[in-house]
Amino acid sequence: MGPPLLKAEEYDFKGLQKALKLRPEGIIDEIKKSGLKGRGGAGFPTGVKWELALAETGEKKYIICNADEGEPGTFKDRYLLEERPLKVLEGILIAARAIGANEGFIYIRGEYTEPIKIFKKTIEEAEKQGVLGDNIFGSDFNFKLTLVRGGGAYVCGDETSLINSIEGKRGISRIKPPYPIQAGLFDRPTVVNNVESLAAAAEIINQGADYYTGLGTKNSRGTKLICLSGDIEKPGVYEVEFGSTTLRDILYELGGGPLKDDSFKFIIPGGLSTAALTIEELDCQYSYEGIEAAGSSLGSGAIIAIGQKHQLLEILQRVGRFYMDETCGTCFPCREGNRHIDYIFKKHHNGKFYQEDVDILADIGKAISGAARCGLGQTSLSLARSLFYKFPEELIIGGGQR
């Protein structure tokens, strides 16, 4: 059920109070110094995003907390919203102060009924106690926060689709440029940050960038919340320091290894949009660069363990149907390409495919990724492509071509 809804008197907002004593440039310098990267999956430097937004002129700017956690296997933001709502709120306020915004939104996935309940109460109590509103903590900082319940569309995890949804429009991606930082919500400069990114920013300001940079690696600073799920003994949310462990240790030491009477077949290291890694590839360092060197990406931090009992064909068909259903349809190659991918996966030959089918899938994937505006189309074939490459004997008639 989570903690009591809000005890602002028991949470002193140290990071925010420090931020209120700094100029916006000072806040941004600290975040840039920390090396914090966006935790939603893209990994864009948070401090750079805030700096670009601060440089934009205009009377009105917005900050949006992206809590539309739709990536399969990802549930870290839900944990933060339920267990650390004040930390998330503090991060939103610090970001707003840094870019010069006096209004913001938190867009929460529609299926997250408990987080919505908790954060709605959090906002109400924060307004009563002066944490939100005018002259926060006796400063000249004013801020209004509105909660928006998502409509259940996976594509709204994309920041431009999310912005359209907040505006009451259909949740479809926008052409970039202009970027949201230039013309986002209601055509005003807008910063969209992930829940975990904002929570981390609050702690960076609280403890200082020097402490944060003492954790992790040169290219992967700090810690990361990871979500373990699938065929694993101890699923859940864990926090690990970048570079301090391997993917194998995470799975076997934190996760307790595979389920009884089973063994791992492969691992999806960063959510459904990332390439699979085989058991032989698990000794990679858990960091952005470590996972990339292994041939995949860290993504949202969702580690999905797949056991031997699962048929690869069934996985391909489920993934293909998911992306076909979730594409917003704006980009023609994405809409029709994912429809045709689903069709190819259904017309298998006793669970396998001809090399010609695999070649067609590759061509479709290139067309989609080259034309898609958002991450859905750019990564919809990442997992499938890796499975064909790494398990040709099981999926391709004649064993395929490696």
Buried (B, 14 or more C-beta within 10 A) or exposed (E): EBEEBBEBEEBEBBBBBBBBEBEBEBBBBBBBBBBBBBBBBBBEBBBBBBBBBBEBEEEBBBBBBBBBBBBBBBBBBBBBBBBBBBBBBBBBBBBBBBBBBBBBBBBBBBEBEEBBBBBBBBBBBBEEEEBBBEEBBEBEBEBBBEBBBBEEBBBBBBBBBBBBBBEEEBBBBBEEEEBBBBBBBEEBBBBBBBBBBBBBBBBBBBBBBEEBBEBBBEBBBBBBBBBBBBBBBEBEBBEBBBBBBBBBBBBBEBBEBBBEEBEBBBBBBBBBBBBBBBBEBBEBBBBBBBBEEBBBBBBBBBBBBBBEEBEBBEBBBEBBBBBBEBBBEBBEBBBBBBBBBBEBBEEBEEEBBBBEBBEBBEEBBEBBBEBBBBBBBBBBBBBBBBBBBBBBEBBBBEEBEE
